[in-house]
């Protein structure tokens, strides 16, 4: 089962090799030709030693025999040994040219493979469900898309070609060695099964150690990413020492795993070196005895030693290939996890229904896996074009309602339904829903770009520069952030830091509101997105939104009564259930949760800001 899974992982990755096969074939062909030329050099040296300098009869035919006779045979070559030297240099040059071709072709093939794999990973991650991103750490995902991709590059570029090259070299070497001396050839290849056996034994151990080390690297990357993202919190609470100790703990574990892996690899290489040394000594001893006995010539002995050295190299390289194969198997599994994760899918025949209609939640119940219900039998309707407010404590299910509406979470069929204009949103295209439901979160995300680029990111690409800036400024004005932007030295060209760190919390929220306004969605959700602004600015923004949103359906989520009190309908959630619903005046007269919160929050400043 595990072997079948491993093959499936490799197939998942290797399909991105398509498009580079011609370069891989060219690289392999050039590498094989280089091997052939490398084997010719010892033969030239053997011929020179035995048949030119020595008196052994020459065994030439075809072109080589014609050339040999043309230069005057043995006496001619003895007088012009430069010809033998030139032949060695020419063969070496051809080998070098083949190696150059192989490396260039390999580089083109590997870059094409890695480019396609990276593009596939990035595109696939964009289509994975929101829940998948919640369950996987960002640092680990990044590590898989960088370190593991490079490991697979090495596997496809080096290991696969190396295996093919080693197999060809072994076959070619043995075919050249057998005619020279069968006994010594058998002695040389007798060690190959031994190497294969202990390589298989170590393969399982190495794979396990590599998996543990790779997973630990993912945890370490996640810790670094989390610390850098939350650097302001770390500084604000003086948590530097704690974070350093936390990193040291994970780093020490990572280092210990690599040390343990080093022990296993060291043992493997040590055993490999031992058997390789024994093999070389065996051939050297047999060759010396055969030469002294006259069974082979000195030239043949030198050639055989050269071929055996060439043969022992791939035997030794099996260690590196095995360890790299183990590592690539782990990386293939980790990358396949991403690529095989199921993308968000629309139902067959999904529609694009009008969104400027009533929004209805009907007996909605939702729970995260292994937890109690976040929402419990929630039913209400938001009339089209109205302003609907939601109030509730932390964990009452306010944001979950909006995530379900935007289909960031999917509502199971047996858990109620959400409709827009009577059409179940499960029957609509996700892209259509998200295009028509604009959302501003309490902690909005801004890209490390200019303020103008952040706000205009929802506009069509073909929008002219002049029209784009005009729309951006209009949206910023409605969001009451234009004055603040104009106060910056570079105005709308100001580059915000990573995640908008150079802006205040209120400025980030207002820039995010401006960005959402440009979406011109028929349904707009403000999920506690005015929490970082003062009451006066809150009032100004709400007034501007009321005057400019036209017929859009507005959903306000907030802990602040002044933000919600002007809404057409106010929903109060408690522990995932509807506690109260009605207008501001109706809820005040109920003397329930809403009235209690109102009495606590509405001090004199808030009353004046609200015009009471």
VMD Tcl script that draws the C-alpha trace (Angstrom):
set ca {
  {0.00 0.00 0.00}
  {2.80 2.40 0.97}
  {4.68 1.56 -2.23}
  {1.56 2.22 -4.32}
  {1.07 5.55 -2.56}
  {4.71 6.50 -3.20}
  {4.32 5.72 -6.91}
  {1.18 7.84 -6.98}
  {3.06 10.73 -5.36}
  {5.81 10.54 -7.96}
  {3.27 10.37 -10.79}
  {1.57 13.49 -9.41}
  {4.84 15.42 -9.59}
  {6.33 13.92 -12.75}
  {3.39 14.95 -14.91}
  {4.88 18.45 -14.84}
  {7.94 17.12 -16.66}
  {5.88 17.09 -19.87}
  {7.15 19.81 -22.16}
  {10.76 19.18 -21.11}
  {11.14 15.61 -22.32}
  {13.11 16.59 -25.44}
  {15.69 18.38 -23.27}
  {15.93 15.42 -20.89}
  {16.38 13.00 -23.80}
  {19.05 15.25 -25.33}
  {20.81 15.49 -21.95}
  {20.69 11.71 -21.50}
  {21.95 11.06 -25.03}
  {24.81 13.53 -24.65}
  {25.69 12.02 -21.27}
  {25.83 8.52 -22.75}
  {28.03 9.72 -25.63}
  {30.35 11.35 -23.09}
  {30.58 7.97 -21.33}
  {31.49 6.27 -24.61}
  {34.23 8.82 -25.32}
  {35.55 8.44 -21.76}
  {35.90 4.71 -22.39}
  {37.78 5.31 -25.65}
  {40.65 7.19 -23.97}
  {41.92 4.14 -22.02}
  {41.73 2.05 -25.20}
  {43.94 4.56 -27.03}
  {46.39 4.46 -24.11}
  {46.30 0.62 -24.14}
  {46.99 0.54 -27.87}
  {49.84 3.01 -27.47}
  {51.46 1.04 -24.63}
  {50.97 -2.45 -26.12}
  {51.04 -2.03 -29.91}
  {53.03 1.17 -30.50}
  {55.61 1.29 -27.73}
  {55.35 -2.50 -27.14}
  {55.36 -5.38 -29.58}
  {51.82 -6.71 -29.13}
  {49.99 -7.28 -32.45}
  {47.48 -4.57 -33.30}
  {43.80 -5.46 -33.49}
  {42.39 -2.68 -35.65}
  {39.78 -2.69 -38.37}
  {37.89 -0.33 -40.65}
  {38.71 3.37 -40.43}
  {41.25 2.90 -37.64}
  {43.20 0.29 -39.67}
  {43.29 2.60 -42.74}
  {44.54 5.49 -40.59}
  {47.10 3.22 -38.92}
  {48.50 2.16 -42.30}
  {48.40 5.70 -43.68}
  {50.74 6.99 -40.96}
  {53.24 4.17 -41.52}
  {51.99 1.54 -39.09}
  {53.79 0.90 -35.80}
  {57.05 2.52 -36.86}
  {55.23 5.58 -38.13}
  {53.38 6.07 -34.85}
  {56.55 5.42 -32.84}
  {58.16 8.26 -34.70}
  {55.07 10.45 -34.26}
  {53.60 9.71 -30.82}
  {51.98 13.12 -31.11}
  {49.21 11.40 -33.11}
  {48.32 9.25 -30.08}
  {48.35 12.31 -27.82}
  {46.15 14.24 -30.26}
  {43.72 11.31 -30.37}
  {43.45 11.35 -26.55}
  {42.90 15.14 -26.56}
  {40.32 14.89 -29.39}
  {38.34 12.22 -27.53}
  {38.52 14.29 -24.33}
  {37.28 17.37 -26.26}
  {34.34 15.42 -27.69}
  {33.54 14.14 -24.20}
  {33.66 17.70 -22.87}
  {31.38 18.94 -25.66}
  {28.88 16.19 -24.84}
  {29.04 17.06 -21.14}
  {28.42 20.74 -21.98}
  {25.41 19.82 -24.11}
  {24.12 17.58 -21.35}
  {24.40 20.31 -18.70}
  {22.74 22.98 -20.85}
  {19.90 20.64 -21.77}
  {19.51 19.59 -18.13}
  {19.32 23.23 -17.02}
  {16.61 24.02 -19.58}
  {14.66 20.90 -18.67}
  {14.86 21.47 -14.91}
  {13.87 25.13 -15.10}
  {10.89 24.28 -17.29}
  {9.83 21.55 -14.86}
  {10.20 23.74 -11.77}
  {8.39 26.66 -13.41}
  {5.40 24.48 -14.25}
  {5.40 22.88 -10.80}
  {5.54 26.24 -9.00}
  {2.78 27.66 -11.20}
  {0.62 24.60 -10.56}
  {1.16 24.78 -6.81}
  {0.39 28.50 -6.64}
  {-2.69 28.23 -8.86}
  {-3.96 25.20 -6.93}
  {-3.48 26.87 -3.55}
  {-5.58 29.80 -4.77}
  {-8.47 27.40 -5.39}
  {-8.30 25.46 -2.13}
  {-11.08 25.99 0.42}
  {-10.72 28.58 3.15}
  {-11.01 25.75 5.68}
  {-7.90 24.10 4.20}
  {-5.90 27.28 4.78}
  {-7.19 27.42 8.35}
  {-5.93 23.88 8.96}
  {-2.42 24.36 7.45}
  {0.23 26.74 8.70}
  {1.46 29.36 6.26}
  {5.12 28.71 7.07}
  {4.76 25.00 6.35}
  {3.00 25.70 3.03}
  {5.81 28.08 2.02}
  {8.43 25.49 3.00}
  {6.72 22.87 0.84}
  {6.60 25.27 -2.12}
  {10.28 26.22 -1.82}
  {12.50 23.62 -0.16}
  {10.49 20.59 -1.29}
  {10.23 21.94 -4.84}
  {14.03 22.30 -4.95}
  {14.38 18.72 -3.70}
  {12.14 17.52 -6.53}
  {14.17 19.59 -9.00}
  {17.28 17.75 -7.83}
  {15.50 14.40 -8.14}
  {14.21 14.99 -11.66}
  {17.34 16.78 -12.85}
  {20.02 14.67 -11.24}
  {18.73 11.41 -9.80}
  {16.62 10.18 -12.73}
  {19.30 11.06 -15.29}
  {21.97 9.67 -12.99}
  {20.17 6.34 -12.64}
  {19.85 6.04 -16.44}
  {23.47 7.02 -16.87}
  {24.69 4.55 -14.23}
  {22.71 1.69 -15.80}
  {24.13 2.52 -19.25}
  {27.64 2.87 -17.81}
  {27.46 -0.49 -16.04}
  {26.22 -2.28 -19.16}
  {28.77 -0.56 -21.40}
  {31.65 -1.11 -18.97}
  {30.88 -4.79 -18.52}
  {30.59 -5.26 -22.30}
  {34.07 -3.74 -22.69}
  {35.61 -5.64 -19.76}
  {34.35 -9.17 -20.49}
  {36.29 -9.60 -23.77}
  {39.43 -8.47 -21.99}
  {39.20 -10.79 -18.96}
  {36.04 -12.62 -17.87}
  {37.31 -13.66 -14.42}
  {38.29 -10.16 -13.39}
  {35.00 -8.82 -14.76}
  {33.01 -11.27 -12.62}
  {35.06 -10.24 -9.61}
  {34.29 -6.57 -10.32}
  {30.54 -6.98 -10.68}
  {30.20 -9.46 -7.80}
  {29.99 -6.54 -5.35}
  {26.97 -4.93 -7.05}
  {24.35 -7.26 -5.45}
  {25.93 -6.64 -2.04}
  {25.66 -2.89 -2.55}
  {22.04 -3.24 -3.71}
  {21.11 -5.28 -0.60}
  {22.53 -2.94 2.03}
  {21.27 0.09 0.06}
  {17.73 -1.29 0.29}
  {18.18 -1.84 4.03}
  {19.31 1.73 4.64}
  {16.70 3.20 2.28}
  {13.85 2.69 4.76}
  {15.83 4.16 7.64}
  {16.93 7.17 5.60}
  {13.38 7.85 4.33}
  {12.00 7.91 7.88}
  {14.72 10.27 9.11}
  {14.28 12.57 6.12}
  {10.52 12.76 6.71}
  {11.01 13.71 10.37}
  {13.62 16.34 9.47}
  {11.50 17.81 6.66}
  {8.43 18.09 8.87}
  {10.52 19.73 11.59}
  {11.77 22.23 9.02}
  {8.15 23.06 8.18}
  {7.40 23.68 11.87}
  {10.51 25.85 12.13}
  {9.51 27.88 9.06}
  {6.01 28.34 10.47}
  {7.46 29.63 13.75}
  {9.63 32.18 11.92}
  {6.74 33.31 9.70}
  {4.41 33.66 12.70}
  {6.99 35.66 14.67}
  {7.72 38.04 11.81}
  {4.02 38.55 11.13}
  {3.33 39.29 14.79}
  {6.46 41.38 15.38}
  {4.49 44.33 16.77}
  {2.80 42.12 19.38}
  {6.17 40.61 20.33}
  {7.66 44.09 20.82}
  {4.61 45.52 22.56}
  {4.52 42.79 25.23}
  {8.28 42.36 25.57}
  {8.10 38.73 24.42}
  {11.47 38.71 22.64}
  {13.11 36.37 25.17}
  {10.17 33.96 25.10}
  {10.11 33.91 21.28}
  {13.87 33.32 21.14}
  {13.58 30.41 23.58}
  {10.62 29.03 21.61}
  {12.63 29.25 18.39}
  {15.69 27.68 20.05}
  {13.60 24.72 21.17}
  {12.30 24.07 17.65}
  {15.71 24.76 16.10}
  {17.42 22.34 18.50}
  {14.90 19.62 17.62}
  {15.48 20.29 13.91}
  {19.26 20.11 14.39}
  {19.03 16.91 16.44}
  {17.00 15.23 13.71}
  {19.60 16.15 11.08}
  {22.39 14.88 13.35}
  {20.55 11.55 13.71}
  {20.12 11.48 9.94}
  {23.84 12.17 9.64}
  {24.59 9.10 11.76}
  {22.54 6.90 9.43}
  {24.09 8.43 6.30}
  {27.55 8.17 7.83}
  {27.03 4.48 8.51}
  {25.75 4.01 4.97}
  {28.69 5.81 3.38}
  {31.14 3.98 5.63}
  {29.80 0.58 4.59}
  {29.85 1.72 0.95}
  {33.46 2.89 1.17}
  {34.47 -0.40 2.81}
  {32.98 -2.55 0.02}
  {34.32 -0.21 -2.67}
  {37.82 -0.45 -1.20}
  {37.59 -4.24 -1.04}
  {36.45 -4.33 -4.67}
  {39.33 -2.14 -5.88}
  {41.89 -4.17 -3.87}
  {40.46 -7.42 -5.28}
  {40.79 -6.23 -8.89}
  {44.26 -4.81 -8.23}
  {45.45 -8.11 -6.75}
  {43.91 -10.24 -9.50}
  {45.20 -7.92 -12.21}
  {48.74 -7.97 -10.82}
  {48.75 -11.77 -10.71}
  {47.31 -12.00 -14.25}
  {49.90 -9.53 -15.60}
  {52.82 -11.36 -13.94}
  {51.53 -14.67 -15.32}
  {51.25 -13.15 -18.79}
  {47.48 -13.72 -19.02}
  {46.99 -10.03 -19.84}
  {49.29 -7.31 -21.10}
  {50.37 -4.28 -19.13}
  {48.23 -2.07 -21.35}
  {45.18 -4.24 -20.77}
  {45.81 -4.16 -17.02}
  {45.94 -0.36 -17.08}
  {42.74 -0.21 -19.12}
  {41.03 -2.67 -16.79}
  {42.03 -0.60 -13.75}
  {40.64 2.49 -15.45}
  {37.36 0.76 -16.31}
  {37.08 -0.67 -12.81}
  {37.59 2.79 -11.35}
  {34.82 4.01 -13.65}
  {32.67 1.08 -12.53}
  {33.34 1.62 -8.82}
  {32.22 5.25 -9.06}
  {28.57 4.46 -9.90}
  {28.59 1.75 -7.24}
  {29.69 4.33 -4.68}
  {27.26 6.90 -6.07}
  {24.39 4.55 -5.26}
  {24.71 5.88 -1.72}
  {24.05 9.46 -2.79}
  {21.30 8.35 -5.16}
  {19.58 6.29 -2.44}
  {19.72 9.13 0.10}
  {18.44 11.64 -2.45}
  {15.69 9.25 -3.51}
  {14.63 8.97 0.12}
  {14.52 12.73 0.47}
  {12.68 13.19 -2.82}
  {10.11 10.60 -1.76}
  {9.29 12.68 1.32}
  {9.11 15.87 -0.74}
  {6.91 14.20 -3.37}
  {4.51 13.15 -0.61}
  {4.41 16.66 0.89}
  {3.85 18.33 -2.48}
  {1.26 15.75 -3.50}
  {-0.66 16.59 -0.33}
  {-1.16 20.10 -1.70}
  {-1.77 19.14 -5.32}
  {-4.20 16.36 -4.39}
  {-6.16 18.47 -1.91}
  {-9.64 18.96 -3.30}
  {-10.34 22.36 -4.82}
  {-13.51 24.31 -4.25}
  {-16.10 22.99 -6.67}
  {-19.37 24.43 -7.90}
  {-22.37 22.18 -8.32}
  {-23.08 21.08 -11.90}
  {-25.27 23.72 -13.49}
  {-24.39 26.40 -10.90}
  {-26.12 29.68 -11.72}
  {-25.49 33.42 -11.52}
  {-28.72 34.57 -9.90}
  {-29.51 38.26 -9.19}
  {-27.96 39.32 -5.87}
  {-29.91 42.54 -5.28}
  {-32.63 40.50 -3.60}
  {-33.71 39.53 -0.08}
  {-31.13 37.47 1.84}
  {-32.67 34.71 3.94}
  {-31.08 32.43 6.56}
  {-33.40 29.46 7.18}
  {-32.79 27.19 10.19}
  {-29.02 27.52 9.80}
  {-26.99 25.30 12.11}
  {-23.21 25.09 11.81}
  {-20.40 23.54 13.80}
  {-16.70 23.08 13.28}
  {-15.43 19.52 13.41}
  {-15.38 18.18 16.95}
  {-16.91 21.33 18.45}
  {-20.34 22.36 19.64}
  {-22.63 24.26 17.30}
  {-21.40 27.80 16.53}
  {-24.84 28.61 15.07}
  {-28.00 26.87 16.29}
  {-31.22 27.03 14.24}
  {-30.76 30.65 13.12}
  {-33.57 32.06 10.96}
  {-33.97 35.65 9.71}
  {-34.42 37.65 6.49}
  {-32.58 40.76 5.30}
  {-34.77 42.81 2.91}
  {-33.01 43.95 -0.26}
  {-31.56 47.46 0.00}
  {-31.90 47.61 3.80}
  {-29.28 48.05 6.50}
  {-29.07 45.03 8.76}
  {-27.02 45.04 11.97}
  {-25.71 42.11 14.00}
  {-24.66 42.46 17.65}
  {-23.22 39.76 19.86}
  {-20.39 38.78 22.14}
  {-17.16 37.11 21.11}
  {-17.85 33.61 19.78}
  {-21.56 34.21 19.31}
  {-21.32 33.32 15.59}
  {-21.49 36.78 13.95}
  {-18.53 36.33 11.59}
  {-19.47 32.70 10.89}
  {-22.80 33.92 9.47}
  {-20.98 36.13 6.97}
  {-18.42 33.44 6.10}
  {-21.32 31.15 5.28}
  {-22.94 33.87 3.16}
  {-19.70 34.36 1.22}
  {-19.24 30.56 1.05}
  {-15.87 30.65 2.74}
  {-17.52 27.88 4.76}
  {-19.94 25.52 3.05}
  {-23.21 24.82 4.83}
  {-24.10 21.08 4.85}
  {-27.45 20.31 3.23}
  {-29.01 18.99 6.44}
  {-28.06 22.16 8.34}
  {-30.54 24.61 6.82}
  {-30.02 26.89 3.84}
  {-29.15 30.44 2.84}
  {-30.96 31.99 -0.11}
  {-30.71 35.22 -2.09}
  {-33.93 36.02 -3.92}
  {-35.14 32.52 -3.13}
  {-32.12 30.84 -4.80}
  {-29.97 28.64 -2.55}
  {-26.41 30.00 -2.57}
  {-25.17 26.38 -2.76}
  {-26.61 26.37 -6.28}
  {-24.71 29.52 -7.27}
  {-21.16 29.89 -8.57}
  {-18.72 30.76 -5.81}
  {-17.00 33.36 -7.98}
  {-20.35 35.03 -8.63}
  {-21.21 35.17 -4.93}
  {-17.83 36.64 -3.95}
  {-18.03 39.13 -6.78}
  {-21.36 40.35 -5.43}
  {-20.74 40.13 -1.69}
  {-18.18 42.70 -0.59}
  {-16.56 42.14 2.81}
  {-14.43 44.29 5.10}
  {-13.01 42.43 8.08}
  {-12.03 43.76 11.49}
  {-8.38 43.08 10.67}
  {-8.21 43.82 6.93}
  {-5.25 42.68 4.88}
  {-3.34 45.23 2.81}
  {-0.66 44.30 0.30}
  {2.82 45.77 0.45}
  {2.04 48.17 -2.40}
  {0.94 51.77 -2.76}
  {-2.32 52.92 -1.20}
  {-3.72 53.53 -4.69}
  {-2.84 49.99 -5.78}
  {-4.44 48.52 -2.66}
  {-7.71 50.40 -3.16}
  {-7.79 49.84 -6.94}
  {-7.00 46.10 -6.74}
  {-10.70 45.26 -7.39}
  {-10.96 47.39 -10.54}
  {-10.70 45.80 -14.02}
  {-7.14 45.73 -15.35}
  {-8.12 47.71 -18.45}
  {-9.25 50.74 -16.37}
  {-7.38 53.84 -17.53}
  {-4.91 55.46 -15.13}
  {-6.88 58.71 -14.95}
  {-10.24 57.00 -14.37}
  {-8.68 54.65 -11.87}
  {-7.26 57.45 -9.71}
  {-10.56 59.34 -9.88}
  {-12.50 56.30 -8.64}
  {-9.93 55.61 -5.94}
  {-10.17 59.15 -4.59}
  {-13.97 59.06 -4.62}
  {-14.02 55.78 -2.66}
  {-11.42 57.12 -0.21}
  {-13.57 60.21 0.32}
  {-16.64 58.11 1.18}
  {-14.49 56.04 3.57}
  {-13.27 59.29 5.20}
  {-9.62 58.42 4.63}
  {-8.77 60.85 1.80}
  {-7.53 63.60 4.12}
  {-5.20 61.20 5.89}
  {-3.83 59.90 2.58}
  {-3.27 63.39 1.20}
  {-1.36 64.17 4.39}
  {1.29 61.58 3.52}
  {4.36 62.85 1.67}
  {3.64 60.66 -1.38}
  {-0.16 60.79 -1.08}
  {-1.84 57.90 -2.85}
  {1.59 56.75 -4.01}
  {2.62 55.98 -0.43}
  {3.83 52.40 -0.13}
  {2.34 50.70 2.90}
  {4.49 48.20 4.78}
  {3.91 44.48 4.85}
  {0.30 43.79 5.89}
  {-0.21 47.58 6.00}
  {2.03 47.95 9.05}
  {2.88 51.61 8.31}
  {-0.78 52.64 8.68}
  {-2.75 52.93 11.90}
  {-5.50 50.42 12.63}
  {-8.22 52.92 11.72}
  {-6.47 53.95 8.50}
  {-6.12 50.31 7.42}
  {-9.81 49.71 8.05}
  {-10.82 52.77 6.07}
  {-8.51 51.92 3.15}
  {-10.08 48.44 3.14}
  {-13.56 50.02 3.14}
  {-12.58 52.20 0.16}
  {-11.33 49.11 -1.67}
  {-14.59 47.28 -1.04}
  {-16.66 50.28 -2.19}
  {-14.99 50.12 -5.61}
  {-16.30 46.57 -5.90}
  {-19.82 48.10 -6.10}
  {-21.32 44.89 -4.77}
  {-25.10 44.67 -4.19}
  {-24.38 43.14 -0.75}
  {-21.81 44.81 1.49}
  {-20.64 43.34 4.80}
  {-18.79 45.41 7.40}
  {-17.51 42.87 9.95}
  {-16.55 45.07 12.91}
  {-14.59 47.12 10.40}
  {-15.06 50.42 12.24}
  {-13.74 49.19 15.58}
  {-10.42 51.06 15.27}
  {-11.92 54.54 14.59}
  {-13.32 57.00 17.08}
  {-17.06 57.57 17.51}
  {-17.07 60.82 15.50}
  {-15.24 59.26 12.53}
  {-17.51 56.22 12.81}
  {-20.54 58.50 12.52}
  {-19.05 60.37 9.54}
  {-18.27 57.14 7.69}
  {-21.73 55.71 8.30}
  {-23.32 58.94 7.10}
  {-21.20 58.95 3.92}
  {-21.97 55.28 3.29}
  {-25.71 55.88 3.74}
  {-25.62 58.71 1.20}
  {-23.55 56.86 -1.41}
  {-24.40 53.17 -1.25}
  {-27.65 53.54 -3.17}
  {-29.70 50.34 -3.20}
  {-27.03 48.03 -1.78}
  {-27.90 45.72 1.08}
  {-25.63 46.64 4.00}
  {-24.79 44.24 6.83}
  {-23.08 45.82 9.85}
  {-21.39 43.69 12.52}
  {-20.11 45.56 15.54}
  {-19.79 45.66 19.32}
  {-20.54 49.39 19.26}
  {-24.18 50.42 19.68}
  {-23.67 53.74 17.89}
  {-22.57 51.87 14.77}
  {-25.70 49.73 14.72}
  {-28.52 51.85 16.11}
  {-29.48 53.50 12.79}
  {-29.94 50.13 11.05}
  {-33.36 49.09 9.78}
  {-33.15 45.83 11.70}
  {-30.82 44.72 14.51}
  {-30.14 41.06 15.29}
  {-28.71 40.10 18.71}
  {-26.87 36.76 18.89}
  {-26.02 34.86 22.07}
  {-24.20 31.51 22.02}
  {-25.10 30.97 18.38}
  {-28.82 31.58 18.85}
  {-31.04 34.55 18.12}
  {-31.67 36.33 21.41}
  {-33.45 39.39 20.00}
  {-34.34 40.94 16.66}
  {-36.03 44.25 15.81}
  {-35.44 47.98 15.40}
  {-33.43 50.07 17.83}
  {-36.53 51.39 19.56}
  {-38.13 47.95 19.76}
  {-35.04 46.39 21.33}
  {-34.74 49.23 23.86}
  {-38.30 48.65 24.94}
  {-37.64 44.90 25.41}
  {-35.22 45.55 28.30}
  {-33.10 42.60 27.09}
  {-29.45 42.13 26.14}
  {-29.48 45.04 23.69}
  {-30.83 47.43 26.35}
  {-28.17 46.29 28.82}
  {-25.35 46.89 26.34}
  {-26.89 50.24 25.40}
  {-26.92 51.41 29.01}
  {-23.29 50.35 29.51}
  {-21.91 51.92 26.30}
  {-23.92 55.10 25.86}
  {-22.06 57.69 27.87}
  {-22.51 61.41 27.26}
  {-19.85 61.51 24.50}
  {-21.52 58.67 22.59}
  {-24.95 60.28 22.96}
  {-23.63 63.56 21.55}
  {-21.90 61.74 18.67}
  {-25.15 59.93 17.91}
  {-27.14 63.18 18.09}
  {-29.21 62.09 21.10}
}
mol new
graphics top color blue
foreach p $ca { graphics top sphere $p radius 0.5 }
foreach p [lrange $ca 0 end-1] q [lrange $ca 1 end] { graphics top cylinder $p $q radius 0.2 }
display resetview
